[in-house]
Amino acid sequence: MPIPWFSVATHFRGITEVHGSVDNPKILEMFRISGHPEVKDDETPWCAAFVGACLRLAGYRSSGSLGARSYQRFGADLGSKPQRGCIVVFWRGDPNAATGHVAFFDREEGDRVFVLGGNQGDTVSIDPYPKSRVLAYRWPTETAPLPTDTMLPNILTIDPANAPAHLISMGAGAPADMDAGSRGARATEELAEGSTGPEVRALQEALSRRGFQVGPIDGEFGPLTRAAVVSFQTVQGLPATGTADESTLRALAIAQPITAPLPTPSEPRVPTSINQGPTVMQPQDILKILFDALIPKQAPAAQPPATTPATTLNTSQLLQVVLAALAGSKLPAQPAMPGELPATPPATTPPPVLSPIDNMLGGQMLAGKKTALAILAYVVMAILQAVGVAGTATGATATPTGQILTTLIAAFGGLGLLGKIDRGTQMLGLIAGKPATPAK
């Protein structure tokens, strides 16, 4: 005869209290399933919580009490003829007192009965008790829905062949999170101290690869694994709970991702490789991905209704920005949008005459200042100006960023021997570029 709650109880053999300030989360979950979420430690006697949790996870009603003797009149009375899996209630201390112990019957040998229960030596185990202390043998009879939203596995996961008929008949109508405690590495489950199985081993291996000490990689979530999880969470800026929750598993990249929505047509398609099938990634694709990653997107500032909407750089414009910055030249003027008047350049003083060398390398901005640091500062400013982060040093488009970078270019350009050589080169360029004076 199927005994679903006994299959669940057998699955939990070996769960043990954690001594000290840390508590076994599985035992705390048993309190919650039994109807007592207010219990927050595993030092509270939990034999009745264990029986209640096993019944609930098997699809049966529990007494809802943490008192062992609450099961003395629970279900059907078996009299003095116990059956494997029935509930056994013992007295403890005094037969007439309210204290006691409750567990599941496994077998009898002589004047002793062996029961599978929780809080037996602070663990889930099979231990012998004298028959003289037995108060009742009871058989669960009333079914109930499975608990949902729990980290503990239920009968449909542990032993589906022995699941009660009312759960099997639910079929596809069963709650989607009915076996939320199954040990499949899903994105929404948690691994905590006391968990076991291949998912814990995968967690230990992932932590070990990142340099966190987990002790033996044995598939058992013990104190060392918990300490490694806390250290990893601290490094990652996650809540240091010691429980491998969804965010921790995702940070370790060992949880199955939730199905992501399909990209909208406005989102750029990012190639996954340089050459994949008929599609070849072009250089501008690489640069666009690089700029999207390096340049933070800024929220547009509030614009008056009459202003013209700002345009964005496309791939070809990004290439022009990079090439202009590396060549030390200015960006070409952008064509006007349809219906838009070409921008009128502001009235400025005529720029000084530059040598052919300066015209080729940086123009007026780097004239006489072509040191390595000055060129680097110029490239940064050209890129920031192109994307609208920085402006110029003077005029209507001046910004603090543009002023700072312009000052740095001038300061860096005067450093070292290279700056002196460059200024000499500038003079030679001016002489070479000066037109010959016509003879009178």
Secondary structure, 3 states (H helix, E strand, C coil): CCCHHHHHHHHCCCCECCCCCCCCHHHHHHHHHCCCCCCCCCCCCCHHHHHHHHHHHCCECCCCCCCHHHHCCCCEECCCCCCCCCEEEEECCCCCCCCEEEEEEEEEECCEEEEEECCCCCECEEEEEEHHHEEEEEECCCECCCCCCCCCCCHHHHCHHHCCHHHHCCHHHCCCCCCCCCCCCCCCCCECCCCECHHHHHHHHHHHHCCCCCCCCCCECCHHHHHHHHHHHHHHCCCCCCCECHHHHHHHCCCCCCCCCCCCCCCCCCCCCCEECCEECCHHHHHHHHHHHHCCCCCCCCCCCCCCCCCCCCHHHHHHHHHHHHHCCCCCCCCCCCCCCCCCCCCCCCCCCCCHHHHHCCHHHHCCCCCHHHHHHHHHHHHHHHCCCCCECCCCCECHHHHHHHHHHHHHHCCHHHHHHHHHHHHHHHHHHCCCCCCC
